[in-house]
Amino acid sequence: MKTMIPELSSESVWMKDRQRVEEILQSMSKDGSNTLQVISDFDLTLTRFSYNGKRCPTCHNILEGSNAISNEARQTLDDLLHTYYPIEIDISRPVEEKLPLMVEWWTKAHELLVQQRIKKDELAEAVRQSEARLREGYECFFDCLHEHAIPLLIFSAGIGDILEEVIRQANVFHPNVKVISNYMDFDESGILRAFKGELIHIYNKREGALLNTGHFEELRSRPNVLLMGDSLGDLDMADGVQDMKNILKIGFLNDKLKERKQSYMDSYDVVLVGDASLEVPNAVIRFLTGNK
């Protein structure tokens, strides 16, 4: 593995079964990059967890920190985060128990945002003023996938309009990128009136994947999947993929390393510890596209 992808030998990379990872990579490499698709979460996977010791905002946080909402609403959203986030990352609670609570969290947050009568033209400025940061190496990640015409599906429980704006402002929103997320519905005067379609939250990405089988149908000739996420809820994002041959799961373990180490190593093939860059995914993509 050292010679194959040296980056996988870093101290911040944990693997339960190194040999299996090597076998998956060799099989994918043999099939060629035209059989590959990438499915990734966005918040805290493609974006940083922290910068200079300060937490970076998620898509929802970007709005919270902007002038688009009132101080009172900001406080309520913060209270919701402190109530529900510990539940989300609590490995001792079964998903079935967390599920209704996650729906409750997202629903309350979205209802509150709708009450704020947010204007569509405020979104770009909210992103510009925020501390949101894509992980180091993002240019290489997005540009390399685009260059090799590898589809990138971003599955997010965040806000699609904000997510797209982050990528657009970083100049990496290429035509091979497709986003499945919670999108805002604006009225004719550009004021937020609702959120579109089914709610996507951290634990129903599997349903989201299956609802979007039309998208996966188009990619039937791409049975090899590189999946990237930062929570155990992200592991189901590839469930809509037909006739899958190989899947390599890369997990970002951003915080509470000790408590969550085992569950992440049991679930992901490769675990990147701390606020890792995209160096490892980029090395894997280079290997699979023949740019070794």
C-alpha positions as CSV (number, residue, x, y, z in Angstrom):
1,M,0.0,0.0,0.0
2,K,2.9,2.3,0.7
3,T,4.0,2.2,-2.9
4,M,0.4,2.1,-4.3
5,I,-0.9,5.2,-2.5
6,P,1.7,6.6,-0.1
7,E,-0.9,9.0,1.4
8,L,-2.8,6.1,3.0
9,S,0.2,5.4,5.3
10,S,-0.2,8.7,7.1
11,E,-0.7,8.7,10.9
12,S,-4.1,10.5,10.4
13,V,-5.4,7.6,8.3
14,W,-7.0,4.6,10.1
15,M,-7.9,1.4,8.4
16,K,-9.4,-1.8,9.9
17,D,-8.5,-4.0,6.9
18,R,-5.7,-2.5,4.8
19,Q,-5.6,-5.5,2.5
20,R,-9.3,-5.2,1.7
21,V,-8.8,-1.5,0.8
22,E,-6.0,-2.5,-1.5
23,E,-8.0,-5.2,-3.2
24,I,-11.0,-2.7,-3.8
25,L,-8.6,-0.1,-5.2
26,Q,-6.9,-2.6,-7.5
27,S,-10.2,-3.9,-8.8
28,M,-11.5,-0.3,-9.4
29,S,-8.2,0.7,-11.1
30,K,-8.4,-2.3,-13.5
31,D,-12.0,-1.3,-14.5
32,G,-10.9,2.2,-15.5
33,S,-12.1,5.6,-14.4
34,N,-15.0,5.5,-16.9
35,T,-16.7,3.0,-14.5
36,L,-16.3,5.4,-11.4
37,Q,-18.8,7.7,-9.7
38,V,-18.2,9.7,-6.6
39,I,-21.0,10.2,-4.0
40,S,-20.3,12.6,-1.2
41,D,-21.9,14.4,1.7
42,F,-21.2,18.2,1.9
43,D,-21.1,19.8,5.3
44,L,-18.0,18.7,7.3
45,T,-17.1,16.3,4.5
46,L,-16.2,18.6,1.6
47,T,-16.2,21.5,4.0
48,R,-13.9,22.0,6.9
49,F,-14.9,21.3,10.5
50,S,-12.8,24.1,12.0
51,Y,-10.3,26.7,11.0
52,N,-7.8,28.4,13.4
53,G,-9.5,26.7,16.3
54,K,-12.9,28.0,15.4
55,R,-15.8,25.8,14.2
56,C,-16.7,26.4,10.5
57,P,-20.3,26.9,9.6
58,T,-22.6,24.3,7.9
59,C,-25.1,25.5,5.2
60,H,-27.7,26.2,7.9
61,N,-25.1,28.0,10.1
62,I,-24.2,30.3,7.1
63,L,-27.7,31.6,7.2
64,E,-27.7,31.8,11.0
65,G,-24.6,34.0,10.9
66,S,-26.0,36.4,8.2
67,N,-28.1,39.5,8.3
68,A,-30.9,37.6,6.6
69,I,-32.3,36.5,10.0
70,S,-33.1,38.2,13.3
71,N,-31.0,37.8,16.5
72,E,-34.0,36.1,18.1
73,A,-34.2,33.4,15.3
74,R,-30.4,33.0,15.5
75,Q,-30.7,32.2,19.2
76,T,-33.5,29.7,18.6
77,L,-31.5,27.9,15.9
78,D,-28.5,27.8,18.2
79,D,-30.6,26.3,21.0
80,L,-31.9,23.7,18.5
81,L,-28.3,22.8,17.6
82,H,-27.3,22.3,21.3
83,T,-30.4,20.2,21.8
84,Y,-30.2,17.9,18.8
85,Y,-26.5,17.7,17.7
86,P,-25.5,15.6,20.8
87,I,-28.3,13.2,19.9
88,E,-27.1,13.0,16.3
89,I,-23.6,11.9,17.2
90,D,-24.5,9.8,20.2
91,I,-23.4,6.3,19.2
92,S,-25.2,4.7,22.1
93,R,-28.6,5.6,20.7
94,P,-30.1,3.5,17.9
95,V,-30.9,5.2,14.6
96,E,-34.6,4.3,15.0
97,E,-34.7,6.4,18.2
98,K,-32.8,9.3,16.6
99,L,-34.9,9.4,13.4
100,P,-38.0,11.2,14.6
101,L,-35.8,13.6,16.6
102,M,-33.8,14.5,13.5
103,V,-37.0,15.1,11.5
104,E,-38.2,17.3,14.4
105,W,-34.9,19.3,14.4
106,W,-34.8,20.0,10.6
107,T,-38.6,20.7,10.5
108,K,-38.3,23.3,13.3
109,A,-35.3,24.9,11.7
110,H,-36.9,25.2,8.3
111,E,-40.2,26.6,9.7
112,L,-38.2,29.2,11.5
113,L,-36.2,30.2,8.4
114,V,-39.5,30.5,6.4
115,Q,-40.9,32.9,9.1
116,Q,-37.8,35.1,8.5
117,R,-39.0,35.9,5.0
118,I,-35.4,35.5,3.6
119,K,-34.8,37.1,0.3
120,K,-33.2,35.1,-2.5
121,D,-30.7,37.8,-3.3
122,E,-29.4,37.8,0.2
123,L,-27.9,34.2,-0.1
124,A,-24.8,35.1,-2.1
125,E,-23.8,37.8,0.3
126,A,-24.5,35.5,3.3
127,V,-22.0,32.9,1.8
128,R,-19.4,35.6,1.0
129,Q,-19.5,37.0,4.5
130,S,-19.3,33.6,6.2
131,E,-16.3,31.6,7.5
132,A,-17.4,28.5,5.4
133,R,-14.3,26.8,3.8
134,L,-14.0,23.9,1.5
135,R,-11.3,21.4,2.7
136,E,-7.8,22.0,1.5
137,G,-7.2,20.4,-1.9
138,Y,-10.8,21.1,-3.1
139,E,-9.6,22.6,-6.4
140,C,-7.8,19.4,-7.3
141,F,-10.7,17.3,-6.2
142,F,-13.4,19.1,-8.2
143,D,-11.2,19.8,-11.2
144,C,-9.8,16.3,-11.5
145,L,-13.3,14.7,-11.4
146,H,-14.4,17.2,-14.1
147,E,-11.4,16.7,-16.2
148,H,-12.0,12.9,-16.3
149,A,-15.8,13.3,-16.7
150,I,-16.4,11.4,-13.4
151,P,-19.9,12.2,-12.0
152,L,-19.9,13.8,-8.5
153,L,-23.2,13.4,-6.6
154,I,-23.4,15.6,-3.5
155,F,-26.0,14.4,-1.1
156,S,-26.8,16.9,1.7
157,A,-29.1,17.4,4.6
158,G,-28.1,21.1,4.3
159,I,-29.6,23.8,2.2
160,G,-29.0,23.2,-1.6
161,D,-29.2,26.9,-2.5
162,I,-26.4,27.7,0.0
163,L,-24.4,24.7,-0.8
164,E,-24.4,25.5,-4.6
165,E,-23.4,29.1,-3.8
166,V,-20.4,27.9,-1.7
167,I,-19.2,25.8,-4.7
168,R,-20.0,28.5,-7.2
169,Q,-18.0,31.1,-5.3
170,A,-15.0,28.7,-5.1
171,N,-15.2,28.4,-8.9
172,V,-15.6,24.6,-8.9
173,F,-19.3,24.1,-9.8
174,H,-18.6,22.0,-12.9
175,P,-21.2,20.3,-15.1
176,N,-20.4,16.9,-13.7
177,V,-21.7,17.9,-10.3
178,K,-25.3,17.0,-9.2
179,V,-26.7,18.1,-5.9
180,I,-29.6,16.4,-4.0
181,S,-30.5,18.5,-1.0
182,N,-33.2,20.7,0.7
183,Y,-34.0,23.5,-1.8
184,M,-35.8,26.7,-0.9
185,D,-39.0,27.7,-2.7
186,F,-39.2,31.5,-3.3
187,D,-42.3,33.4,-4.3
188,E,-42.5,35.7,-7.4
189,S,-41.0,38.5,-5.4
190,G,-38.0,36.4,-4.3
191,I,-39.0,35.8,-0.7
192,L,-38.7,32.3,0.9
193,R,-42.1,30.7,1.3
194,A,-41.3,27.0,1.9
195,F,-38.8,24.2,1.3
196,K,-39.4,22.0,-1.8
197,G,-40.2,18.3,-1.8
198,E,-39.3,15.7,0.8
199,L,-37.1,16.7,3.8
200,I,-33.6,15.3,3.5
201,H,-32.0,14.9,6.9
202,I,-28.9,13.0,8.1
203,Y,-30.6,9.6,8.5
204,N,-32.8,9.4,5.5
205,K,-30.3,9.7,2.7
206,R,-31.0,6.1,1.8
207,E,-34.6,7.1,1.0
208,G,-33.2,10.1,-0.9
209,A,-31.0,7.8,-2.9
210,L,-33.9,5.5,-3.7
211,L,-36.1,8.4,-4.7
212,N,-33.5,9.5,-7.1
213,T,-33.1,6.2,-8.9
214,G,-33.6,8.0,-12.2
215,H,-30.2,9.7,-11.6
216,F,-28.6,6.4,-10.7
217,E,-30.2,4.7,-13.7
218,E,-28.2,7.1,-16.0
219,L,-25.0,5.9,-14.3
220,R,-25.5,2.2,-14.6
221,S,-22.3,1.9,-16.6
222,R,-20.5,3.2,-13.5
223,P,-20.6,0.3,-11.0
224,N,-17.6,1.5,-9.0
225,V,-18.3,4.0,-6.2
226,L,-16.1,6.2,-4.1
227,L,-18.3,7.3,-1.1
228,M,-17.3,10.1,1.3
229,G,-19.1,11.1,4.5
230,D,-18.6,12.3,8.0
231,S,-21.5,10.5,9.8
232,L,-22.7,7.0,10.0
233,G,-25.9,8.2,8.3
234,D,-23.9,8.9,5.2
235,L,-23.2,5.2,4.6
236,D,-26.5,4.6,2.9
237,M,-26.1,7.3,0.2
238,A,-25.2,4.8,-2.5
239,D,-28.2,2.6,-1.9
240,G,-29.8,3.7,-5.2
241,V,-26.8,2.5,-7.3
242,Q,-27.8,-0.4,-9.6
243,D,-25.4,-3.4,-10.0
244,M,-22.7,-2.0,-7.8
245,K,-19.4,-3.8,-8.2
246,N,-17.0,-2.0,-5.8
247,I,-17.5,0.6,-3.1
248,L,-14.7,2.3,-1.2
249,K,-16.0,4.3,1.8
250,I,-13.9,7.2,3.1
251,G,-15.1,8.7,6.5
252,F,-14.1,12.0,8.0
253,L,-14.0,11.7,11.8
254,N,-13.9,15.3,12.8
255,D,-14.4,15.3,16.6
256,K,-14.9,13.0,19.6
257,L,-12.3,10.7,18.1
258,K,-11.9,8.4,21.1
259,E,-15.7,7.7,21.6
260,R,-16.4,7.2,17.9
261,K,-13.2,5.5,16.6
262,Q,-14.4,2.0,16.7
263,S,-17.8,2.6,15.1
264,Y,-16.2,4.5,12.3
265,M,-13.5,1.9,11.7
266,D,-16.2,-0.8,11.6
267,S,-18.2,1.2,9.1
268,Y,-15.8,3.0,6.8
269,D,-12.9,1.4,4.8
270,V,-10.7,4.4,5.4
271,V,-11.1,6.9,8.3
272,L,-9.5,10.3,8.1
273,V,-8.9,11.7,11.6
274,G,-9.2,15.3,12.8
275,D,-9.8,18.1,10.3
276,A,-8.2,16.3,7.4
277,S,-7.6,17.8,4.0
278,L,-8.8,16.1,0.7
279,E,-5.3,14.8,0.2
280,V,-6.3,11.1,0.6
281,P,-9.4,11.3,-1.7
282,N,-7.3,13.2,-4.3
283,A,-4.6,10.5,-4.1
284,V,-7.2,7.8,-4.6
285,I,-8.7,9.6,-7.6
286,R,-5.2,10.2,-9.1
287,F,-4.6,6.4,-8.7
288,L,-7.9,5.5,-10.3
289,T,-7.5,7.9,-13.2
290,G,-4.0,6.7,-13.9
291,N,-2.3,10.0,-12.8
292,K,-0.1,8.3,-10.3
